[in-house]
């Protein structure tokens, strides 16, 4: 059986959680998104966000970190079962990214994705495309980020 055949449509996977500290928000912002509401907690209170919040790109980068860690866990179990190494390809991109609520310093965000699409590639024999709907929720269960992603996976 191929790894491709073990991926069920409409399955939701919990990827883990991350607490956004003020220090981490500032460190990320200094390198990648140096806007005042990410860099300075005092100035952030005077903005539309009314508080110190993480960059949307920071929120998205944490998703990727947790997604890769989750995938390694799944892969380890697959290989431990004596199965061959699956052929993972690149992502053809993401769509519809939305940062629907600010992620404030001290928030803990939980990430999940649901397999929303599974189809064999028409242009790349031996490959399929998995679509997934991503959600990130804060500690109160409120959605703070969503997007639709995709990844190539070998079908053999």
N, CA, C and O atoms as a GROMACS GRO file, in nm:
protein
  624
    1UNK      N    1   0.084  -0.118   0.000
    1UNK     CA    2   0.000   0.000   0.000
    1UNK      C    3   0.088   0.125   0.000
    1UNK      O    4   0.192   0.128   0.066
    2UNK      N    5   0.046   0.225  -0.074
    2UNK     CA    6   0.123   0.350  -0.078
    2UNK      C    7   0.076   0.443   0.033
    2UNK      O    8  -0.036   0.432   0.083
    3UNK      N    9   0.164   0.533   0.071
    3UNK     CA   10   0.130   0.633   0.172
    3UNK      C   11   0.009   0.713   0.126
    3UNK      O   12  -0.079   0.744   0.207
    4UNK      N   13   0.004   0.746  -0.002
    4UNK     CA   14  -0.107   0.820  -0.061
    4UNK      C   15  -0.241   0.756  -0.026
    4UNK      O   16  -0.337   0.826   0.007
    5UNK      N   17  -0.248   0.625  -0.033
    5UNK     CA   18  -0.374   0.554  -0.008
    5UNK      C   19  -0.417   0.555   0.138
    5UNK      O   20  -0.531   0.520   0.169
    6UNK      N   21  -0.330   0.595   0.227
    6UNK     CA   22  -0.365   0.597   0.370
    6UNK      C   23  -0.421   0.732   0.415
    6UNK      O   24  -0.461   0.748   0.530
    7UNK      N   25  -0.425   0.828   0.325
    7UNK     CA   26  -0.470   0.964   0.360
    7UNK      C   27  -0.620   0.975   0.337
    7UNK      O   28  -0.666   0.976   0.223
    8UNK      N   29  -0.698   0.983   0.446
    8UNK     CA   30  -0.844   0.993   0.429
    8UNK      C   31  -0.890   1.137   0.404
    8UNK      O   32  -0.837   1.231   0.463
    9UNK      N   33  -0.987   1.152   0.319
    9UNK     CA   34  -1.047   1.282   0.292
    9UNK      C   35  -1.132   1.323   0.412
    9UNK      O   36  -1.196   1.240   0.476
   10UNK      N   37  -1.132   1.451   0.442
   10UNK     CA   38  -1.210   1.512   0.550
   10UNK      C   39  -1.161   1.477   0.690
   10UNK      O   40  -1.232   1.503   0.787
   11UNK      N   41  -1.044   1.421   0.702
   11UNK     CA   42  -0.986   1.394   0.834
   11UNK      C   43  -0.921   1.523   0.887
   11UNK      O   44  -0.852   1.593   0.813
   12UNK      N   45  -0.945   1.553   1.014
   12UNK     CA   46  -0.885   1.670   1.078
   12UNK      C   47  -0.773   1.624   1.171
   12UNK      O   48  -0.789   1.528   1.246
   13UNK      N   49  -0.661   1.693   1.165
   13UNK     CA   50  -0.544   1.660   1.245
   13UNK      C   51  -0.507   1.778   1.335
   13UNK      O   52  -0.490   1.890   1.287
   14UNK      N   53  -0.495   1.751   1.463
   14UNK     CA   54  -0.446   1.852   1.557
   14UNK      C   55  -0.294   1.853   1.547
   14UNK      O   56  -0.230   1.749   1.560
   15UNK      N   57  -0.236   1.970   1.524
   15UNK     CA   58  -0.092   1.980   1.501
   15UNK      C   59  -0.016   2.025   1.625
   15UNK      O   60   0.107   2.011   1.631
   16UNK      N   61  -0.085   2.079   1.723
   16UNK     CA   62  -0.019   2.126   1.844
   16UNK      C   63  -0.051   2.272   1.870
   16UNK      O   64  -0.124   2.337   1.796
   17UNK      N   65   0.007   2.321   1.979
   17UNK     CA   66  -0.018   2.458   2.024
   17UNK      C   67   0.113   2.531   2.046
   17UNK      O   68   0.220   2.471   2.060
   18UNK      N   69   0.102   2.663   2.049
   18UNK     CA   70   0.218   2.749   2.072
   18UNK      C   71   0.175   2.871   2.152
   18UNK      O   72   0.074   2.933   2.120
   19UNK      N   73   0.251   2.904   2.256
   19UNK     CA   74   0.226   3.026   2.333
   19UNK      C   75   0.313   3.137   2.276
   19UNK      O   76   0.434   3.122   2.263
   20UNK      N   77   0.251   3.250   2.243
   20UNK     CA   78   0.320   3.365   2.186
   20UNK      C   79   0.361   3.459   2.300
   20UNK      O   80   0.277   3.531   2.355
   21UNK      N   81   0.487   3.457   2.334
   21UNK     CA   82   0.537   3.548   2.437
   21UNK      C   83   0.571   3.683   2.376
   21UNK      O   84   0.596   3.694   2.256
   22UNK      N   85   0.572   3.785   2.459
   22UNK     CA   86   0.610   3.919   2.412
   22UNK      C   87   0.751   3.916   2.353
   22UNK      O   88   0.778   3.980   2.252
   23UNK      N   89   0.840   3.843   2.417
   23UNK     CA   90   0.980   3.837   2.371
   23UNK      C   91   0.988   3.773   2.232
   23UNK      O   92   1.062   3.821   2.145
   24UNK      N   93   0.913   3.665   2.211
   24UNK     CA   94   0.914   3.599   2.080
   24UNK      C   95   0.852   3.688   1.972
   24UNK      O   96   0.900   3.692   1.859
   25UNK      N   97   0.746   3.758   2.008
   25UNK     CA   98   0.680   3.848   1.911
   25UNK      C   99   0.777   3.957   1.867
   25UNK      O  100   0.787   3.988   1.748
   26UNK      N  101   0.849   4.014   1.963
   26UNK     CA  102   0.946   4.120   1.930
   26UNK      C  103   1.061   4.065   1.846
   26UNK      O  104   1.101   4.127   1.748
   27UNK      N  105   1.113   3.949   1.885
   27UNK     CA  106   1.226   3.890   1.811
   27UNK      C  107   1.188   3.861   1.666
   27UNK      O  108   1.265   3.890   1.574
   28UNK      N  109   1.070   3.805   1.644
   28UNK     CA  110   1.025   3.778   1.508
   28UNK      C  111   1.007   3.909   1.432
   28UNK      O  112   1.050   3.922   1.318
   29UNK      N  113   0.944   4.006   1.497
   29UNK     CA  114   0.918   4.136   1.432
   29UNK      C  115   1.047   4.207   1.394
   29UNK      O  116   1.056   4.267   1.286
   30UNK      N  117   1.146   4.202   1.481
   30UNK     CA  118   1.274   4.269   1.451
   30UNK      C  119   1.336   4.212   1.324
   30UNK      O  120   1.398   4.286   1.247
   31UNK      N  121   1.320   4.083   1.301
   31UNK     CA  122   1.380   4.019   1.183
   31UNK      C  123   1.294   4.030   1.058
   31UNK      O  124   1.346   4.045   0.948
   32UNK      N  125   1.159   4.020   1.076
   32UNK     CA  126   1.075   3.999   0.958
   32UNK      C  127   0.959   4.095   0.939
   32UNK      O  128   0.909   4.107   0.827
   33UNK      N  129   0.913   4.163   1.042
   33UNK     CA  130   0.794   4.247   1.029
   33UNK      C  131   0.800   4.361   1.131
   33UNK      O  132   0.722   4.365   1.225
   34UNK      N  133   0.895   4.454   1.110
   34UNK     CA  134   0.923   4.557   1.212
   34UNK      C  135   0.821   4.671   1.217
   34UNK      O  136   0.853   4.787   1.190
   35UNK      N  137   0.699   4.636   1.252
   35UNK     CA  138   0.596   4.737   1.270
   35UNK      C  139   0.575   4.761   1.419
   35UNK      O  140   0.596   4.671   1.501
   36UNK      N  141   0.534   4.882   1.454
   36UNK     CA  142   0.531   4.923   1.594
   36UNK      C  143   0.440   4.836   1.681
   36UNK      O  144   0.472   4.815   1.798
   37UNK      N  145   0.330   4.786   1.628
   37UNK     CA  146   0.239   4.705   1.711
   37UNK      C  147   0.295   4.566   1.738
   37UNK      O  148   0.240   4.492   1.819
   38UNK      N  149   0.405   4.530   1.668
   38UNK     CA  150   0.475   4.405   1.697
   38UNK      C  151   0.599   4.430   1.784
   38UNK      O  152   0.640   4.345   1.862
   39UNK      N  153   0.658   4.547   1.768
   39UNK     CA  154   0.786   4.577   1.834
   39UNK      C  155   0.775   4.640   1.972
   39UNK      O  156   0.859   4.614   2.058
   40UNK      N  157   0.674   4.722   1.994
   40UNK     CA  158   0.668   4.801   2.118
   40UNK      C  159   0.531   4.785   2.186
   40UNK      O  160   0.431   4.837   2.138
   41UNK      N  161   0.528   4.712   2.298
   41UNK     CA  162   0.400   4.689   2.367
   41UNK      C  163   0.328   4.818   2.407
   41UNK      O  164   0.206   4.823   2.403
   42UNK      N  165   0.401   4.920   2.445
   42UNK     CA  166   0.337   5.047   2.483
   42UNK      C  167   0.276   5.117   2.363
   42UNK      O  168   0.161   5.161   2.368
   43UNK      N  169   0.352   5.129   2.256
   43UNK     CA  170   0.298   5.192   2.135
   43UNK      C  171   0.183   5.111   2.076
   43UNK      O  172   0.090   5.166   2.018
   44UNK      N  173   0.189   4.980   2.092
   44UNK     CA  174   0.086   4.892   2.036
   44UNK      C  175  -0.052   4.923   2.095
   44UNK      O  176  -0.153   4.906   2.028
   45UNK      N  177  -0.056   4.967   2.220
   45UNK     CA  178  -0.184   5.000   2.285
   45UNK      C  179  -0.253   5.118   2.215
   45UNK      O  180  -0.375   5.134   2.227
   46UNK      N  181  -0.177   5.199   2.143
   46UNK     CA  182  -0.232   5.318   2.076
   46UNK      C  183  -0.277   5.288   1.933
   46UNK      O  184  -0.326   5.377   1.863
   47UNK      N  185  -0.262   5.165   1.890
   47UNK     CA  186  -0.299   5.130   1.752
   47UNK      C  187  -0.439   5.070   1.748
   47UNK      O  188  -0.504   5.051   1.851
   48UNK      N  189  -0.484   5.040   1.629
   48UNK     CA  190  -0.613   4.976   1.608
   48UNK      C  191  -0.624   4.844   1.685
   48UNK      O  192  -0.733   4.805   1.726
   49UNK      N  193  -0.511   4.776   1.705
   49UNK     CA  194  -0.511   4.648   1.776
   49UNK      C  195  -0.526   4.665   1.927
   49UNK      O  196  -0.565   4.570   1.996
   50UNK      N  197  -0.496   4.782   1.979
   50UNK     CA  198  -0.509   4.813   2.122
   50UNK      C  199  -0.430   4.717   2.211
   50UNK      O  200  -0.468   4.693   2.325
   51UNK      N  201  -0.322   4.664   2.158
   51UNK     CA  202  -0.239   4.574   2.237
   51UNK      C  203  -0.126   4.516   2.155
   51UNK      O  204  -0.125   4.526   2.032
   52UNK      N  205  -0.032   4.458   2.224
   52UNK     CA  206   0.088   4.399   2.161
   52UNK      C  207   0.051   4.268   2.094
   52UNK      O  208   0.009   4.173   2.161
   53UNK      N  209   0.066   4.261   1.964
   53UNK     CA  210   0.024   4.141   1.891
   53UNK      C  211   0.132   4.092   1.796
   53UNK      O  212   0.221   4.167   1.754
   54UNK      N  213   0.122   3.964   1.764
   54UNK     CA  214   0.216   3.897   1.675
   54UNK      C  215   0.185   3.932   1.530
   54UNK      O  216   0.070   3.961   1.494
   55UNK      N  217   0.285   3.928   1.449
   55UNK     CA  218   0.269   3.940   1.305
   55UNK      C  219   0.187   3.821   1.254
   55UNK      O  220   0.201   3.709   1.304
   56UNK      N  221   0.104   3.845   1.156
   56UNK     CA  222   0.034   3.733   1.092
   56UNK      C  223   0.131   3.632   1.035
   56UNK      O  224   0.105   3.512   1.036
   57UNK      N  225   0.244   3.682   0.985
   57UNK     CA  226   0.346   3.592   0.930
   57UNK      C  227   0.409   3.508   1.040
   57UNK      O  228   0.448   3.394   1.015
   58UNK      N  229   0.420   3.561   1.160
   58UNK     CA  230   0.468   3.484   1.275
   58UNK      C  231   0.370   3.371   1.305
   58UNK      O  232   0.410   3.256   1.325
   59UNK      N  233   0.241   3.403   1.307
   59UNK     CA  234   0.137   3.304   1.331
   59UNK      C  235   0.143   3.194   1.226
   59UNK      O  236   0.128   3.076   1.257
   60UNK      N  237   0.166   3.233   1.102
   60UNK     CA  238   0.175   3.137   0.992
   60UNK      C  239   0.302   3.053   1.001
   60UNK      O  240   0.299   2.933   0.975
   61UNK      N  241   0.414   3.115   1.037
   61UNK     CA  242   0.541   3.042   1.050
   61UNK      C  243   0.533   2.937   1.160
   61UNK      O  244   0.589   2.828   1.145
   62UNK      N  245   0.463   2.966   1.269
   62UNK     CA  246   0.446   2.867   1.375
   62UNK      C  247   0.364   2.749   1.323
   62UNK      O  248   0.393   2.634   1.356
   63UNK      N  249   0.262   2.777   1.241
   63UNK     CA  250   0.187   2.667   1.178
   63UNK      C  251   0.284   2.575   1.103
   63UNK      O  252   0.278   2.453   1.118
   64UNK      N  253   0.372   2.633   1.023
   64UNK     CA  254   0.462   2.552   0.942
   64UNK      C  255   0.553   2.468   1.030
   64UNK      O  256   0.576   2.350   1.001
   65UNK      N  257   0.604   2.526   1.137
   65UNK     CA  258   0.689   2.451   1.230
   65UNK      C  259   0.614   2.331   1.288
   65UNK      O  260   0.666   2.220   1.291
   66UNK      N  261   0.492   2.354   1.334
   66UNK     CA  262   0.413   2.246   1.393
   66UNK      C  263   0.371   2.143   1.289
   66UNK      O  264   0.366   2.023   1.318
   67UNK      N  265   0.341   2.188   1.168
   67UNK     CA  266   0.305   2.098   1.059
   67UNK      C  267   0.421   2.004   1.025
   67UNK      O  268   0.400   1.884   1.009
   68UNK      N  269   0.540   2.058   1.015
   68UNK     CA  270   0.657   1.975   0.983
   68UNK      C  271   0.684   1.874   1.095
   68UNK      O  272   0.715   1.758   1.068
   69UNK      N  273   0.673   1.918   1.221
   69UNK     CA  274   0.694   1.827   1.334
   69UNK      C  275   0.589   1.716   1.333
   69UNK      O  276   0.622   1.599   1.356
   70UNK      N  277   0.464   1.750   1.306
   70UNK     CA  278   0.357   1.650   1.297
   70UNK      C  279   0.385   1.551   1.184
   70UNK      O  280   0.369   1.430   1.201
   71UNK      N  281   0.426   1.603   1.070
   71UNK     CA  282   0.454   1.518   0.954
   71UNK      C  283   0.568   1.421   0.985
   71UNK      O  284   0.565   1.305   0.942
   72UNK      N  285   0.670   1.467   1.059
   72UNK     CA  286   0.781   1.379   1.098
   72UNK      C  287   0.731   1.265   1.187
   72UNK      O  288   0.778   1.152   1.175
   73UNK      N  289   0.638   1.295   1.276
   73UNK     CA  290   0.581   1.192   1.364
   73UNK      C  291   0.506   1.088   1.282
   73UNK      O  292   0.522   0.968   1.305
   74UNK      N  293   0.424   1.134   1.188
   74UNK     CA  294   0.349   1.044   1.100
   74UNK      C  295   0.445   0.959   1.018
   74UNK      O  296   0.425   0.838   1.003
   75UNK      N  297   0.548   1.023   0.964
   75UNK     CA  298   0.646   0.952   0.881
   75UNK      C  299   0.721   0.847   0.962
   75UNK      O  300   0.743   0.736   0.914
   76UNK      N  301   0.759   0.881   1.083
   76UNK     CA  302   0.830   0.787   1.169
   76UNK      C  303   0.747   0.661   1.192
   76UNK      O  304   0.798   0.549   1.184
   77UNK      N  305   0.617   0.678   1.221
   77UNK     CA  306   0.528   0.565   1.243
   77UNK      C  307   0.513   0.483   1.115
   77UNK      O  308   0.512   0.360   1.120
   78UNK      N  309   0.502   0.549   1.002
   78UNK     CA  310   0.488   0.482   0.873
   78UNK      C  311   0.612   0.396   0.844
   78UNK      O  312   0.600   0.280   0.805
   79UNK      N  313   0.728   0.454   0.863
   79UNK     CA  314   0.853   0.381   0.835
   79UNK      C  315   0.874   0.268   0.936
   79UNK      O  316   0.927   0.162   0.901
   80UNK      N  317   0.835   0.290   1.063
   80UNK     CA  318   0.848   0.186   1.165
   80UNK      C  319   0.764   0.063   1.131
   80UNK      O  320   0.795  -0.047   1.176
   81UNK      N  321   0.660   0.082   1.054
   81UNK     CA  322   0.576  -0.028   1.009
   81UNK      C  323   0.634  -0.105   0.892
   81UNK      O  324   0.569  -0.193   0.836
   82UNK      N  325   0.759  -0.072   0.854
   82UNK     CA  326   0.825  -0.141   0.744
   82UNK      C  327   0.786  -0.092   0.607
   82UNK      O  328   0.812  -0.158   0.507
   83UNK      N  329   0.724   0.023   0.601
   83UNK     CA  330   0.679   0.080   0.475
   83UNK      C  331   0.791   0.161   0.409
   83UNK      O  332   0.881   0.209   0.477
   84UNK      N  333   0.784   0.176   0.275
   84UNK     CA  334   0.887   0.255   0.206
   84UNK      C  335   0.870   0.404   0.230
   84UNK      O  336   0.761   0.452   0.263
   85UNK      N  337   0.978   0.476   0.213
   85UNK     CA  338   0.976   0.622   0.228
   85UNK      C  339   0.881   0.682   0.125
   85UNK      O  340   0.898   0.660   0.005
   86UNK      N  341   0.781   0.760   0.170
   86UNK     CA  342   0.690   0.826   0.076
   86UNK      C  343   0.764   0.936  -0.001
   86UNK      O  344   0.867   0.987   0.043
   87UNK      N  345   0.710   0.970  -0.115
   87UNK     CA  346   0.767   1.075  -0.197
   87UNK      C  347   0.687   1.203  -0.172
   87UNK      O  348   0.577   1.220  -0.224
   88UNK      N  349   0.746   1.294  -0.091
   88UNK     CA  350   0.681   1.422  -0.064
   88UNK      C  351   0.734   1.526  -0.161
   88UNK      O  352   0.854   1.535  -0.184
   89UNK      N  353   0.644   1.603  -0.217
   89UNK     CA  354   0.684   1.709  -0.308
   89UNK      C  355   0.662   1.846  -0.246
   89UNK      O  356   0.632   1.857  -0.127
   90UNK      N  357   0.676   1.949  -0.326
   90UNK     CA  358   0.658   2.086  -0.276
   90UNK      C  359   0.510   2.121  -0.265
   90UNK      O  360   0.423   2.046  -0.309
   91UNK      N  361   0.485   2.234  -0.206
   91UNK     CA  362   0.351   2.290  -0.204
   91UNK      C  363   0.335   2.381  -0.324
   91UNK      O  364   0.423   2.463  -0.352
   92UNK      N  365   0.224   2.368  -0.396
   92UNK     CA  366   0.200   2.462  -0.505
   92UNK      C  367   0.148   2.597  -0.457
   92UNK      O  368   0.121   2.686  -0.537
   93UNK      N  369   0.133   2.611  -0.324
   93UNK     CA  370   0.095   2.742  -0.269
   93UNK      C  371  -0.022   2.735  -0.174
   93UNK      O  372  -0.077   2.628  -0.146
   94UNK      N  373  -0.057   2.852  -0.124
   94UNK     CA  374  -0.171   2.866  -0.034
   94UNK      C  375  -0.266   2.970  -0.092
   94UNK      O  376  -0.227   3.054  -0.172
   95UNK      N  377  -0.392   2.962  -0.047
   95UNK     CA  378  -0.494   3.058  -0.092
   95UNK      C  379  -0.574   3.103   0.029
   95UNK      O  380  -0.577   3.037   0.132
   96UNK      N  381  -0.636   3.215   0.013
   96UNK     CA  382  -0.736   3.263   0.109
   96UNK      C  383  -0.684   3.279   0.251
   96UNK      O  384  -0.756   3.254   0.347
   97UNK      N  385  -0.559   3.322   0.265
   97UNK     CA  386  -0.508   3.340   0.401
   97UNK      C  387  -0.580   3.458   0.467
   97UNK      O  388  -0.596   3.565   0.408
   98UNK      N  389  -0.623   3.434   0.590
   98UNK     CA  390  -0.695   3.536   0.666
   98UNK      C  391  -0.645   3.533   0.810
   98UNK      O  392  -0.639   3.428   0.874
   99UNK      N  393  -0.610   3.650   0.858
   99UNK     CA  394  -0.578   3.667   1.000
   99UNK      C  395  -0.699   3.740   1.058
   99UNK      O  396  -0.709   3.862   1.050
  100UNK      N  397  -0.790   3.663   1.116
  100UNK     CA  398  -0.922   3.715   1.152
  100UNK      C  399  -0.926   3.784   1.288
  100UNK      O  400  -1.018   3.862   1.314
  101UNK      N  401  -0.831   3.757   1.374
  101UNK     CA  402  -0.821   3.820   1.506
  101UNK      C  403  -0.673   3.835   1.538
  101UNK      O  404  -0.592   3.753   1.496
  102UNK      N  405  -0.638   3.938   1.611
  102UNK     CA  406  -0.497   3.952   1.652
  102UNK      C  407  -0.457   3.839   1.748
  102UNK      O  408  -0.538   3.788   1.825
  103UNK      N  409  -0.330   3.803   1.741
  103UNK     CA  410  -0.271   3.711   1.837
  103UNK      C  411  -0.188   3.797   1.932
  103UNK      O  412  -0.085   3.852   1.894
  104UNK      N  413  -0.235   3.809   2.054
  104UNK     CA  414  -0.171   3.896   2.151
  104UNK      C  415  -0.066   3.822   2.232
  104UNK      O  416  -0.069   3.700   2.245
  105UNK      N  417   0.028   3.899   2.284
  105UNK     CA  418   0.130   3.842   2.373
  105UNK      C  419   0.058   3.769   2.486
  105UNK      O  420  -0.032   3.823   2.550
  106UNK      N  421   0.100   3.645   2.509
  106UNK     CA  422   0.038   3.561   2.611
  106UNK      C  423  -0.065   3.465   2.557
  106UNK      O  424  -0.104   3.372   2.628
  107UNK      N  425  -0.112   3.485   2.434
  107UNK     CA  426  -0.210   3.393   2.375
  107UNK      C  427  -0.144   3.259   2.342
  107UNK      O  428  -0.027   3.252   2.305
  108UNK      N  429  -0.221   3.153   2.358
  108UNK     CA  430  -0.181   3.020   2.316
  108UNK      C  431  -0.269   2.982   2.198
  108UNK      O  432  -0.392   2.978   2.209
  109UNK      N  433  -0.205   2.953   2.087
  109UNK     CA  434  -0.276   2.923   1.963
  109UNK      C  435  -0.263   2.774   1.932
  109UNK      O  436  -0.153   2.719   1.934
  110UNK      N  437  -0.376   2.710   1.904
  110UNK     CA  438  -0.380   2.569   1.865
  110UNK      C  439  -0.410   2.561   1.716
  110UNK      O  440  -0.497   2.630   1.664
  111UNK      N  441  -0.334   2.475   1.649
  111UNK     CA  442  -0.341   2.463   1.503
  111UNK      C  443  -0.396   2.327   1.462
  111UNK      O  444  -0.370   2.225   1.527
  112UNK      N  445  -0.472   2.327   1.354
  112UNK     CA  446  -0.518   2.202   1.295
  112UNK      C  447  -0.532   2.220   1.145
  112UNK      O  448  -0.540   2.332   1.094
  113UNK      N  449  -0.534   2.107   1.077
  113UNK     CA  450  -0.571   2.112   0.936
  113UNK      C  451  -0.657   1.992   0.901
  113UNK      O  452  -0.646   1.884   0.960
  114UNK      N  453  -0.743   2.014   0.805
  114UNK     CA  454  -0.837   1.912   0.758
  114UNK      C  455  -0.808   1.884   0.611
  114UNK      O  456  -0.792   1.976   0.531
  115UNK      N  457  -0.801   1.756   0.577
  115UNK     CA  458  -0.779   1.718   0.437
  115UNK      C  459  -0.908   1.750   0.362
  115UNK      O  460  -1.010   1.684   0.381
  116UNK      N  461  -0.902   1.851   0.278
  116UNK     CA  462  -1.021   1.901   0.209
  116UNK      C  463  -1.030   1.858   0.063
  116UNK      O  464  -1.134   1.872   0.000
  117UNK      N  465  -0.920   1.806   0.012
  117UNK     CA  466  -0.916   1.767  -0.129
  117UNK      C  467  -0.808   1.662  -0.146
  117UNK      O  468  -0.704   1.666  -0.080
  118UNK      N  469  -0.833   1.569  -0.236
  118UNK     CA  470  -0.734   1.466  -0.268
  118UNK      C  471  -0.758   1.426  -0.412
  118UNK      O  472  -0.863   1.371  -0.447
  119UNK      N  473  -0.659   1.456  -0.497
  119UNK     CA  474  -0.678   1.424  -0.639
  119UNK      C  475  -0.544   1.387  -0.702
  119UNK      O  476  -0.439   1.436  -0.662
  120UNK      N  477  -0.552   1.302  -0.800
  120UNK     CA  478  -0.433   1.264  -0.875
  120UNK      C  479  -0.401   1.376  -0.974
  120UNK      O  480  -0.491   1.430  -1.038
  121UNK      N  481  -0.273   1.409  -0.985
  121UNK     CA  482  -0.231   1.514  -1.077
  121UNK      C  483  -0.250   1.470  -1.221
  121UNK      O  484  -0.214   1.359  -1.259
  122UNK      N  485  -0.308   1.558  -1.301
  122UNK     CA  486  -0.326   1.528  -1.444
  122UNK      C  487  -0.199   1.554  -1.523
  122UNK      O  488  -0.178   1.494  -1.628
  123UNK      N  489  -0.114   1.644  -1.474
  123UNK     CA  490   0.004   1.683  -1.550
  123UNK      C  491   0.134   1.619  -1.500
  123UNK      O  492   0.235   1.624  -1.570
  124UNK      N  493   0.132   1.558  -1.382
  124UNK     CA  494   0.253   1.498  -1.326
  124UNK      C  495   0.223   1.354  -1.286
  124UNK      O  496   0.178   1.328  -1.174
  125UNK      N  497   0.247   1.260  -1.377
  125UNK     CA  498   0.219   1.119  -1.347
  125UNK      C  499   0.293   1.073  -1.220
  125UNK      O  500   0.409   1.109  -1.198
  126UNK      N  501   0.224   0.992  -1.138
  126UNK     CA  502   0.284   0.942  -1.016
  126UNK      C  503   0.270   1.035  -0.896
  126UNK      O  504   0.321   1.006  -0.788
  127UNK      N  505   0.202   1.147  -0.918
  127UNK     CA  506   0.184   1.246  -0.810
  127UNK      C  507   0.036   1.274  -0.788
  127UNK      O  508  -0.047   1.267  -0.879
  128UNK      N  509   0.005   1.307  -0.664
  128UNK     CA  510  -0.128   1.353  -0.628
  128UNK      C  511  -0.116   1.484  -0.552
  128UNK      O  512  -0.008   1.522  -0.508
  129UNK      N  513  -0.227   1.551  -0.538
  129UNK     CA  514  -0.230   1.678  -0.464
  129UNK      C  515  -0.330   1.664  -0.350
  129UNK      O  516  -0.446   1.626  -0.368
  130UNK      N  517  -0.280   1.694  -0.232
  130UNK     CA  518  -0.362   1.696  -0.112
  130UNK      C  519  -0.392   1.843  -0.081
  130UNK      O  520  -0.301   1.924  -0.069
  131UNK      N  521  -0.519   1.876  -0.068
  131UNK     CA  522  -0.560   2.009  -0.025
  131UNK      C  523  -0.595   2.002   0.122
  131UNK      O  524  -0.648   1.901   0.169
  132UNK      N  525  -0.567   2.108   0.194
  132UNK     CA  526  -0.600   2.110   0.336
  132UNK      C  527  -0.644   2.248   0.379
  132UNK      O  528  -0.593   2.351   0.333
  133UNK      N  529  -0.742   2.248   0.471
  133UNK     CA  530  -0.795   2.372   0.528
  133UNK      C  531  -0.735   2.387   0.667
  133UNK      O  532  -0.752   2.300   0.753
  134UNK      N  533  -0.665   2.496   0.688
  134UNK     CA  534  -0.594   2.522   0.814
  134UNK      C  535  -0.677   2.616   0.902
  134UNK      O  536  -0.736   2.712   0.854
  135UNK      N  537  -0.679   2.584   1.032
  135UNK     CA  538  -0.738   2.673   1.131
  135UNK      C  539  -0.642   2.690   1.247
  135UNK      O  540  -0.573   2.596   1.287
  136UNK      N  541  -0.639   2.810   1.299
  136UNK     CA  542  -0.564   2.839   1.422
  136UNK      C  543  -0.662   2.907   1.517
  136UNK      O  544  -0.729   3.004   1.479
  137UNK      N  545  -0.668   2.858   1.640
  137UNK     CA  546  -0.763   2.910   1.738
  137UNK      C  547  -0.689   2.951   1.865
  137UNK      O  548  -0.592   2.886   1.905
  138UNK      N  549  -0.736   3.059   1.925
  138UNK     CA  550  -0.674   3.101   2.050
  138UNK      C  551  -0.728   3.019   2.168
  138UNK      O  552  -0.812   2.931   2.149
  139UNK      N  553  -0.681   3.048   2.285
  139UNK     CA  554  -0.717   2.972   2.405
  139UNK      C  555  -0.866   2.980   2.438
  139UNK      O  556  -0.915   2.901   2.518
  140UNK      N  557  -0.937   3.074   2.378
  140UNK     CA  558  -1.082   3.086   2.398
  140UNK      C  559  -1.161   3.017   2.288
  140UNK      O  560  -1.284   3.024   2.285
  141UNK      N  561  -1.090   2.950   2.196
  141UNK     CA  562  -1.156   2.880   2.086
  141UNK      C  563  -1.191   2.968   1.969
  141UNK      O  564  -1.258   2.923   1.876
  142UNK      N  565  -1.146   3.092   1.971
  142UNK     CA  566  -1.176   3.187   1.863
  142UNK      C  567  -1.075   3.169   1.750
  142UNK      O  568  -0.955   3.165   1.774
  143UNK      N  569  -1.125   3.159   1.628
  143UNK     CA  570  -1.037   3.144   1.511
  143UNK      C  571  -0.959   3.274   1.491
  143UNK      O  572  -1.016   3.383   1.489
  144UNK      N  573  -0.827   3.259   1.477
  144UNK     CA  574  -0.740   3.376   1.456
  144UNK      C  575  -0.676   3.374   1.316
  144UNK      O  576  -0.628   3.477   1.268
  145UNK      N  577  -0.674   3.256   1.252
  145UNK     CA  578  -0.614   3.246   1.119
  145UNK      C  579  -0.673   3.126   1.047
  145UNK      O  580  -0.698   3.022   1.107
  146UNK      N  581  -0.694   3.143   0.917
  146UNK     CA  582  -0.734   3.032   0.830
  146UNK      C  583  -0.663   3.048   0.696
  146UNK      O  584  -0.629   3.159   0.655
  147UNK      N  585  -0.641   2.937   0.630
  147UNK     CA  586  -0.598   2.939   0.490
  147UNK      C  587  -0.617   2.802   0.429
  147UNK      O  588  -0.636   2.703   0.500
  148UNK      N  589  -0.613   2.798   0.297
  148UNK     CA  590  -0.622   2.673   0.222
  148UNK      C  591  -0.485   2.646   0.162
  148UNK      O  592  -0.430   2.732   0.092
  149UNK      N  593  -0.432   2.529   0.188
  149UNK     CA  594  -0.301   2.492   0.137
  149UNK      C  595  -0.309   2.366   0.052
  149UNK      O  596  -0.414   2.304   0.039
  150UNK      N  597  -0.195   2.330  -0.004
  150UNK     CA  598  -0.186   2.210  -0.085
  150UNK      C  599  -0.044   2.159  -0.083
  150UNK      O  600   0.051   2.233  -0.057
  151UNK      N  601  -0.030   2.029  -0.113
  151UNK     CA  602   0.102   1.968  -0.122
  151UNK      C  603   0.098   1.851  -0.220
  151UNK      O  604  -0.001   1.779  -0.229
  152UNK      N  605   0.207   1.834  -0.291
  152UNK     CA  606   0.222   1.717  -0.377
  152UNK      C  607   0.269   1.599  -0.294
  152UNK      O  608   0.355   1.614  -0.207
  153UNK      N  609   0.213   1.482  -0.322
  153UNK     CA  610   0.257   1.357  -0.259
  153UNK      C  611   0.255   1.249  -0.366
  153UNK      O  612   0.162   1.240  -0.447
  154UNK      N  613   0.359   1.166  -0.367
  154UNK     CA  614   0.366   1.056  -0.462
  154UNK      C  615   0.252   0.959  -0.440
  154UNK      O  616   0.214   0.930  -0.327
  155UNK      N  617   0.196   0.909  -0.550
  155UNK     CA  618   0.083   0.816  -0.542
  155UNK      C  619   0.126   0.671  -0.548
  155UNK      O  620   0.045   0.581  -0.525
  156UNK      N  621   0.253   0.645  -0.577
  156UNK     CA  622   0.302   0.505  -0.588
  156UNK      C  623   0.352   0.453  -0.455
  156UNK      O  624   0.396   0.338  -0.447
   0.00000   0.00000   0.00000
